[in-house]
Amino acid sequence: MTVGAGIAVQDGSLLALGAKVLREVRGNVLVTPAAGGGLTNGAFLGVRSAPAASRSIFPVGKLRDQRFVCTFRFKMWWMTQRMGSAGRDIPSETQFLLVEVSGGGEQPAVVYTVFLPVLEGSFRAVLQGNADDELEICLESGDPDVESFQGSHLVFVGAGSDPFEVITSSVKAVERHLQTFSHREKKKMPDILNWFGWCTWDAFYTNVTAQGVKQGLQSLEKGGVSPRFVIIDDGWQSVAMDPVGIACLSDNSANFANRLTHIRENHKFQKNGREGHREDDPAKGLAHVVNEIKGKHQLKYVYVWHAITGYWGGVRPGAAGMEHYGSKMQRPVPSPGVQKNERCEALDSMTANGLGLVNLDRAFSFYDELHSSKRSAVIRASDDFWPRDPASHTIHVASVAYNTVFLGEFMQPDWDMFHSVHPMAEYHAAARAVGGCAIYVSDKPGSHDFNLLKKLVLPDGSILRAKLPGRPTRDCLFSDPARDGKRLDLQLSTMAGLFLFTKSRLLAESRLMLFSQRSQDMEPERTLRRRWRLQLPRRRLVPGSQEEPHP
């Protein structure tokens, strides 16, 4: 028998507080108690011995007749939820798994057991199931030359009688173990969360110009709703496709074959700029645009989008003025788990055209100075808002809510932008109001529902925001209202005192009422979690509907 705090492998079963979670556990499974002096009911799962390989799969034990909810990477960048009751229902690239187990004897009537795959050295672990209902650990380095691993701390397992307390304590145990991130409770929320904003993506896509940014701000201000931040999305950078490149386009969206050709903005964001001419004076470039819109409008913050690799195709090697980045062409190798869930157009383009990767030492220095994983407090928690796909809206809201069960332990989830003029505008608006997230739209200039926006935005541009991330209540955890066809409502729990729904069901015609008190004026004892119910619309697939992904 191997034992961790509350977790044990005994007589071929994985026990959590005495309840059987997995059966027919493999003999090479190892349980290592978590550090913390017994403060956490949890331990790490690993394997005793395994041949060296850059990718390995280790069966752990069989999961049957136990309800679970998990979040998995169904696209290259995004997660969504999946519910089931057997190991075969667990998809590839699962990054969070919560199992509901009936207790026994002196143990709680129900034991909630969470599985958190973690990083160990140069390897990352994810979960998946197989046809025999076995829960498997997939361990992957992403580099065929990196094959050696220890294998003792691959998945953290925690257990308790309250699912949310179990998740929180388990994430904090992993925080102590890895020491590479901080729990959300330790982070200071950025001021942007308190203000209304506008994003240029759906308004212009990559055709955005400096003049278009000004038009969008003026249009919103004219209606009495002034953005306090703007996100200049894809379309401001200097990019081009290689002469022998293979274009990868989706409607008006970005060309994934393009590469960054200069660190400066393109001519559309230069004072008196013209195509084919580069303005070398920084004061006449993006800085000029930012200073102008901040001077004429009531903006507090201006953000610009860029890909973590510079642009979708990376940085063009040898581009004039970019030599010091030391970019080299590489052919990315997709993870089999990601490819199994959904092929990615962007990744296919990168594989076909190659990726211009900046010298690793220079990239590390750049991002190490710019970002801090222990302080970053906001994270996108869902796939994009797809304005022209009627089937996407229920899935979008449900995905963010369930992803928040996991991601909300690390950061304040962001629900993405939406449109104020849209058949599902009030649905998205209300969901964001209780999500505790930033509220920003991507309306085209002249296309706004100011009556809706004024229910969310105060005259000074601030918003009334829930204090905590909105997440499903316990009774909703193991039902998928977006996919199972059984449950049509989703109850969200968040910090009360900021928003109140006038009806128990949130439909397109429902209204938001605002409390007169601001959050900073509220007494601490008046702050508590409250429930909101979302009535999810039935999905209707429209043949041939297409969308443009935004970054």
C-alpha positions as a printed Julia matrix, in Angstrom:
551×3 Matrix{Float64}:
   0.0    0.0     0.0
   1.28   3.48   -0.86
  -0.21   6.4     1.03
  -0.35  10.18    0.71
  -2.39  12.57    2.86
  -5.89  11.17    2.37
  -4.84   9.46   -0.88
  -3.8    5.8    -1.04
  -3.42   2.87   -3.39
  -4.72  -0.2    -1.56
  -5.77  -3.61   -2.86
  -5.6   -2.37   -6.42
  -7.77   0.72   -5.88
  -7.0    4.42   -5.65
  -8.7    5.65   -2.48
  -9.56   9.25   -1.65
 -10.56   9.65    1.99
 -11.52   5.98    1.92
 -13.7    6.22   -1.2
 -12.74   4.18   -4.27
 -12.01   6.5    -7.17
 -10.1    4.2    -9.53
 -10.05   0.42   -9.67
  -7.54  -2.05  -11.09
  -4.73   0.44  -10.53
  -1.52  -0.48  -12.32
   1.32  -1.84  -10.2
   3.82   0.82  -11.22
   1.68   3.73   -9.95
   3.42   5.67   -7.2
   1.83   7.92   -4.55
   4.01  10.65   -3.02
   2.63  12.79   -0.16
   2.48  16.51   -0.88
   4.58  18.87    1.21
   2.67  20.89    3.76
   2.6   18.9     6.97
  -0.73  17.18    6.34
  -2.61  20.45    5.82
  -3.87  19.24    2.46
  -5.75  16.03    1.71
  -3.68  15.29   -1.33
  -0.7   13.59   -2.91
   1.13  13.27   -6.2
   0.71  10.39   -8.61
   3.67   9.16  -10.58
   5.22   6.01  -12.0
   8.03   3.94  -10.5
   9.92   3.18  -13.69
   9.47   3.73  -17.38
  11.64   3.7   -20.5
  13.02   7.06  -21.59
  10.95   8.75  -24.29
   9.88  12.24  -25.33
   6.22  11.13  -25.16
   4.85   8.38  -22.95
   1.4    7.19  -21.89
   0.88   5.58  -18.49
  -2.44   3.89  -17.62
  -3.35   4.51  -13.97
  -6.64   2.76  -13.19
 -10.23   2.3   -14.31
 -12.89   4.95  -13.76
 -16.46   3.67  -13.99
 -19.87   4.84  -12.78
 -18.49   8.04  -11.25
 -19.7   11.44  -12.43
 -16.95  13.81  -13.49
 -16.38  17.2   -15.06
 -13.15  18.05  -16.83
 -11.69  20.84  -18.92
  -9.55  19.94  -21.89
  -7.7   21.68  -24.71
 -10.08  21.21  -27.61
  -8.22  23.75  -29.76
  -4.6   24.77  -29.86
  -5.26  27.71  -27.53
  -8.6   27.07  -25.83
 -10.25  24.76  -23.33
 -13.83  23.65  -22.89
 -15.75  21.33  -20.58
 -16.69  17.68  -20.86
 -18.88  15.64  -18.52
 -19.04  11.86  -18.24
 -19.04   8.84  -15.94
 -16.37   6.52  -17.37
 -12.7    6.7   -18.26
 -13.38   6.48  -21.98
 -15.26   9.79  -21.74
 -12.11  11.68  -20.71
 -10.72  13.44  -23.82
  -7.1   13.95  -24.78
  -5.39  17.07  -23.42
  -7.45  17.12  -20.21
  -5.87  19.62  -17.83
  -8.36  19.46  -14.96
 -10.56  16.6   -13.72
 -13.05  16.58  -10.84
 -14.69  13.26   -9.88
 -17.71  12.8    -7.61
 -17.41   9.6    -5.57
 -19.83   8.07   -3.07
 -18.18   7.84    0.35
 -18.45   5.0     2.79
 -18.22   4.25    6.47
 -17.17   7.23    8.54
 -16.19   9.23    5.47
 -18.34  12.0     3.9
 -21.37  10.83    1.93
 -19.76  12.28   -1.19
 -16.05  12.73   -1.78
 -14.87  15.12   -4.49
 -11.51  14.19   -5.95
  -9.56  16.54   -8.19
  -6.75  15.53  -10.56
  -4.32  18.27  -11.63
  -1.6   17.24  -14.13
   1.5   19.36  -13.63
   4.91  20.11  -15.08
   7.87  17.99  -14.04
  11.2   19.21  -15.3
  11.03  19.56  -19.08
   7.86  17.5   -19.34
   4.19  18.41  -19.17
   1.5   15.98  -18.11
  -2.12  15.8   -19.31
  -4.89  13.29  -18.69
  -6.89  11.16  -21.1
  -8.98   7.99  -21.13
  -8.81   4.81  -23.16
 -11.33   2.29  -24.48
 -10.91   0.14  -21.34
 -12.08   3.06  -19.15
  -8.58   3.59  -17.79
  -7.45   7.03  -16.78
  -4.1    7.65  -18.45
  -1.28  10.12  -17.88
   0.26  11.43  -21.09
   3.75  12.82  -20.51
   5.36  14.9   -23.24
   8.49  17.04  -23.61
   7.81  18.32  -27.13
  11.45  17.66  -28.06
  12.6   14.27  -29.41
  16.01  14.89  -27.82
  14.53  15.34  -24.31
  13.62  11.88  -23.01
  14.69  11.58  -19.37
  12.26  12.28  -16.54
  11.86  11.42  -12.88
   8.15  10.6   -13.0
   7.23  10.9    -9.32
   5.2   14.14   -9.37
   3.05  14.02  -12.52
  -0.49  14.57  -11.23
  -1.68  16.11   -7.98
  -4.72  14.42   -6.44
  -6.76  16.18   -3.74
  -9.98  15.19   -1.99
 -12.66  16.59    0.31
 -16.38  17.07    0.89
 -16.66  20.5    -0.76
 -15.67  20.57   -4.45
 -14.67  24.23   -4.51
 -12.59  24.0    -1.34
 -10.89  20.9    -2.73
 -10.0   22.68   -5.96
  -8.67  25.75   -4.15
  -6.58  23.79   -1.65
  -5.23  21.54   -4.41
  -4.15  24.46   -6.59
  -2.46  26.02   -3.56
  -0.66  22.73   -2.89
   0.63  22.72   -6.48
   1.61  26.37   -6.03
   3.79  25.41   -3.05
   5.26  22.51   -4.99
   6.11  24.26   -8.26
   6.7   27.82   -6.97
   6.22  29.12  -10.51
   2.83  30.83  -10.08
   0.68  32.5    -7.45
  -2.92  31.87   -6.56
  -5.4   34.52   -7.68
  -6.04  35.58   -4.08
  -2.46  36.87   -3.85
  -2.68  39.0    -6.97
  -3.64  42.61   -7.46
  -6.33  43.0   -10.08
  -5.42  45.46  -12.87
  -7.4   48.67  -13.11
  -8.58  47.82  -16.63
 -11.16  45.47  -15.1
 -13.03  48.45  -13.67
 -13.56  50.28  -16.96
 -15.49  49.88  -20.18
 -13.48  49.25  -23.33
 -13.6   48.82  -27.08
 -11.7   46.38  -29.32
 -11.09  46.97  -33.03
 -11.2   43.34  -34.22
 -14.76  42.71  -35.41
 -15.12  46.37  -36.36
 -12.27  46.28  -38.9
 -10.39  42.97  -38.68
  -6.89  43.42  -40.17
  -8.06  46.48  -42.13
  -7.91  48.6   -38.98
  -6.35  52.07  -39.4
  -5.54  54.94  -37.07
  -8.53  56.8   -38.5
 -10.76  53.81  -37.85
  -9.7   53.76  -34.2
 -10.66  57.42  -33.89
 -14.02  56.8   -35.56
 -14.83  53.98  -33.18
 -14.07  56.05  -30.09
 -16.02  59.04  -31.39
 -19.02  56.87  -32.23
 -19.28  55.48  -28.71
 -18.7   58.84  -27.05
 -21.41  60.42  -29.19
 -23.93  58.04  -27.63
 -22.85  58.85  -24.09
 -20.76  55.73  -23.43
 -17.06  56.56  -23.33
 -14.5   53.74  -23.46
 -11.66  54.11  -21.0
  -9.47  51.59  -22.79
  -9.04  50.5   -26.38
  -7.45  47.36  -27.8
  -5.9   47.9   -31.23
  -6.09  44.34  -32.5
  -4.33  42.61  -35.38
  -3.61  44.92  -38.32
  -1.17  47.5   -36.91
   2.09  45.57  -37.33
   4.55  45.4   -40.22
   4.02  41.93  -41.68
   4.39  40.17  -45.02
   4.37  36.7   -46.51
   7.52  35.11  -47.89
   7.71  35.14  -51.72
   7.39  31.34  -51.76
   4.95  31.16  -48.85
   1.58  29.41  -48.95
  -1.23  31.74  -47.92
  -3.64  30.6   -45.23
  -6.62  32.94  -45.1
 -10.07  32.75  -43.56
 -12.37  35.43  -44.97
 -10.99  38.8   -43.83
  -8.95  37.45  -40.94
  -5.19  37.27  -40.59
  -2.95  35.44  -43.03
  -1.27  32.83  -40.86
   1.62  32.67  -43.36
   2.63  36.3   -42.69
   5.73  37.05  -40.64
   6.85  40.1   -38.71
   9.14  42.14  -40.95
   9.81  45.06  -38.62
   9.29  45.82  -34.96
   7.64  49.15  -35.8
   4.03  49.79  -36.8
   2.94  49.73  -40.45
   2.18  52.83  -42.54
  -1.49  52.9   -41.45
  -0.38  53.97  -37.97
   2.26  56.51  -38.99
   1.6   60.22  -39.31
   1.08  60.95  -43.0
   2.15  57.36  -43.66
   2.02  55.82  -47.09
   2.52  52.27  -48.23
   6.11  51.4   -49.11
   7.56  54.21  -46.98
   8.81  53.81  -43.42
   8.81  56.7   -40.99
  11.86  56.37  -38.74
  10.81  59.03  -36.23
   9.09  57.18  -33.33
   7.17  60.34  -32.48
   5.36  60.06  -35.82
   4.42  56.42  -35.39
   2.24  54.53  -32.95
   3.25  56.92  -30.17
   1.66  59.75  -32.15
  -1.59  57.8   -32.51
  -1.71  56.93  -28.82
  -0.99  60.48  -27.71
  -3.63  61.86  -30.08
  -6.46  59.55  -29.04
  -5.6   59.95  -25.36
  -5.61  63.7   -25.8
  -8.95  63.88  -27.62
 -10.77  61.14  -25.75
 -11.08  60.07  -22.15
  -8.86  57.03  -22.52
  -6.87  55.66  -19.62
  -5.23  52.75  -21.42
  -4.28  51.79  -24.99
  -3.32  48.2   -25.75
  -2.02  46.6   -28.94
  -2.23  42.92  -29.87
   0.7   40.8   -30.96
   1.34  37.07  -31.13
   3.75  35.56  -28.62
   5.98  34.65  -31.6
   5.84  38.21  -32.97
   3.25  37.31  -35.6
   1.52  34.09  -36.68
   4.46  33.04  -38.87
   7.03  34.34  -36.41
   9.79  36.83  -37.25
  11.24  36.85  -40.77
  14.91  35.8   -40.57
  17.31  38.48  -41.79
  14.66  41.2   -42.11
  16.24  44.67  -42.18
  16.35  46.1   -38.68
  15.46  42.74  -37.12
  18.82  40.98  -37.41
  19.61  41.25  -33.7
  16.68  38.97  -32.84
  18.52  36.05  -34.45
  15.39  34.5   -35.95
  15.72  31.05  -37.51
  13.24  28.92  -39.43
  11.79  25.94  -37.58
   9.12  23.38  -38.44
   6.8   22.94  -35.47
   5.72  19.41  -34.61
   2.12  19.36  -33.35
   1.24  17.39  -30.25
  -0.8   14.29  -31.18
  -3.32  15.11  -28.46
  -4.02  18.57  -29.85
  -4.3   17.26  -33.41
  -6.67  14.53  -32.26
  -9.15  17.02  -30.8
  -9.13  19.47  -33.7
  -6.81  20.28  -36.56
  -5.68  23.89  -36.45
  -5.4   26.03  -39.59
  -2.79  28.24  -37.97
  -0.67  25.26  -36.95
  -1.04  23.69  -40.39
   0.23  26.93  -41.91
   3.16  27.07  -39.5
   4.03  23.48  -40.34
   3.86  24.14  -44.1
   5.6   27.53  -44.11
   7.82  27.14  -41.07
   7.98  29.42  -38.06
  10.54  32.2   -37.71
  11.56  31.72  -34.08
  13.59  34.34  -32.27
  16.84  33.21  -30.64
  15.77  31.55  -27.4
  18.12  33.57  -25.19
  16.8   36.83  -26.6
  13.2   35.68  -26.39
  13.66  34.64  -22.77
  15.15  38.01  -21.84
  12.35  39.88  -23.61
   9.47  38.02  -22.0
  11.2   37.67  -18.64
  11.41  41.45  -18.43
   7.93  42.07  -19.83
   5.83  39.47  -18.06
   5.61  37.91  -14.64
   3.68  34.69  -14.24
   3.37  35.31  -10.52
   1.66  38.66  -11.03
  -0.4   38.19  -14.19
  -3.97  38.42  -12.96
  -6.21  38.14  -16.05
  -6.56  35.28  -18.53
  -8.78  34.66  -21.54
 -10.97  31.76  -20.5
 -12.75  30.75  -23.68
 -12.8   30.4   -27.41
 -13.65  33.56  -29.34
 -16.98  35.34  -29.45
 -18.36  34.3   -32.85
 -20.96  36.91  -33.84
 -22.3   35.13  -36.93
 -22.51  31.58  -35.58
 -25.88  31.07  -33.83
 -24.72  27.75  -32.38
 -21.75  29.28  -30.58
 -23.33  31.49  -27.94
 -24.57  28.87  -25.51
 -21.27  27.02  -25.86
 -19.29  30.23  -25.3
 -21.02  31.16  -22.04
 -21.04  27.61  -20.7
 -17.37  27.08  -21.59
 -16.23  30.21  -19.78
 -18.29  29.31  -16.73
 -16.9   25.78  -16.45
 -13.35  26.77  -17.4
 -13.55  29.29  -14.57
 -13.9   26.46  -12.04
 -10.26  25.7   -12.86
  -8.78  28.89  -14.33
 -10.42  31.12  -11.73
  -8.0   29.74   -9.15
  -5.1   31.32  -11.03
  -6.48  34.54  -12.5
  -9.61  36.57  -13.14
 -11.1   34.99  -16.28
 -11.81  37.21  -19.28
 -14.98  36.44  -21.24
 -13.85  38.12  -24.5
 -15.61  40.98  -26.26
 -19.15  40.96  -27.62
 -21.43  43.17  -29.76
 -24.04  45.45  -28.24
 -26.13  45.11  -31.43
 -26.71  41.39  -31.78
 -29.57  38.91  -31.26
 -27.75  37.6   -28.17
 -26.35  40.93  -26.96
 -28.2   41.04  -23.63
 -27.39  37.4   -22.99
 -23.66  38.04  -23.4
 -23.82  41.34  -21.52
 -25.46  39.85  -18.45
 -23.12  36.86  -18.43
 -20.14  39.2   -18.35
 -21.74  41.33  -15.65
 -21.75  38.38  -13.26
 -18.46  37.0   -14.59
 -16.33  39.49  -12.68
 -14.48  40.29  -15.89
 -13.69  43.32  -18.01
 -16.57  44.5   -20.2
 -15.63  45.52  -23.71
 -17.31  45.42  -27.1
 -16.13  45.22  -30.69
 -18.95  47.21  -32.27
 -18.53  48.76  -35.68
 -18.64  52.58  -35.58
 -22.28  53.65  -35.7
 -23.64  50.25  -34.65
 -24.36  50.4   -30.93
 -27.21  49.67  -28.51
 -26.68  52.46  -26.01
 -29.66  51.41  -23.91
 -27.94  48.11  -23.25
 -24.5   49.61  -22.74
 -25.8   52.12  -20.21
 -27.07  49.24  -18.07
 -23.46  48.11  -17.78
 -21.45  51.33  -17.94
 -21.7   54.32  -15.63
 -21.43  57.91  -16.95
 -17.75  58.11  -15.98
 -16.9   55.01  -18.03
 -16.55  52.69  -15.05
 -18.47  49.44  -14.72
 -20.16  47.68  -11.84
 -18.32  44.39  -11.67
 -18.73  41.25   -9.62
 -15.77  40.84   -7.29
 -15.17  37.11   -7.81
 -15.05  34.98  -10.95
 -18.51  33.68  -11.87
 -18.59  29.89  -11.71
 -21.29  27.19  -11.78
 -22.92  26.25   -8.49
 -22.43  22.77   -7.08
 -25.72  21.43   -8.46
 -24.62  22.4   -12.0
 -21.08  21.03  -11.86
 -21.71  17.66  -13.48
 -24.42  18.64  -15.98
 -23.58  20.24  -19.32
 -26.41  22.59  -20.32
 -24.68  23.33  -23.62
 -24.51  19.76  -24.87
 -26.43  17.09  -22.95
 -29.94  18.36  -23.8
 -31.15  17.68  -20.26
 -30.52  20.87  -18.36
 -31.32  24.25  -19.89
 -30.27  26.56  -17.09
 -26.89  27.36  -15.61
 -26.58  28.94  -12.18
 -23.53  31.1   -11.56
 -22.19  31.98   -8.14
 -20.26  35.22   -7.7
 -19.81  38.16   -5.34
 -23.13  39.86   -4.65
 -23.84  43.53   -4.22
 -23.04  44.66   -7.74
 -25.7   43.19  -10.01
 -29.21  41.88   -9.62
 -31.28  40.1   -12.23
 -34.92  41.06  -12.27
 -35.95  37.55  -13.33
 -34.72  34.12  -12.33
 -34.34  33.25  -15.99
 -31.96  35.26  -18.1
 -33.42  35.55  -21.59
 -32.73  38.01  -24.36
 -35.48  40.28  -23.03
 -34.29  40.21  -19.4
 -32.97  43.37  -17.83
 -30.12  44.25  -15.51
 -30.67  46.42  -12.48
 -27.72  48.09  -10.82
 -27.28  48.64   -7.13
 -26.56  52.26   -6.3
 -23.61  51.33   -4.1
 -20.15  50.95   -5.56
 -18.07  48.0    -4.45
 -15.58  50.09   -2.49
 -18.42  51.59   -0.47
 -19.8   48.25    0.68
 -19.2   46.88    4.13
 -17.23  43.6     4.13
 -19.97  41.71    5.95
 -22.41  42.59    3.17
 -20.29  40.85    0.58
 -21.22  37.24   -0.11
 -21.6   34.83   -2.97
 -24.98  34.91   -4.69
 -26.55  32.79   -7.41
 -27.66  33.91  -10.82
 -29.52  31.67  -13.25
 -28.79  31.72  -16.95
 -31.45  30.27  -19.22
 -29.44  28.85  -22.08
 -31.0   29.1   -25.55
 -31.35  25.98  -27.6
 -28.62  25.72  -30.2
 -29.57  25.75  -33.86
 -26.93  24.87  -36.41
 -26.96  26.95  -39.55
 -25.4   25.15  -42.53
 -22.47  26.97  -44.04
 -22.08  29.51  -41.22
 -18.53  30.78  -41.07
 -16.62  32.94  -38.67
 -13.35  34.77  -38.56
 -11.14  33.86  -35.6
  -9.66  36.78  -33.76
  -6.44  36.64  -31.76
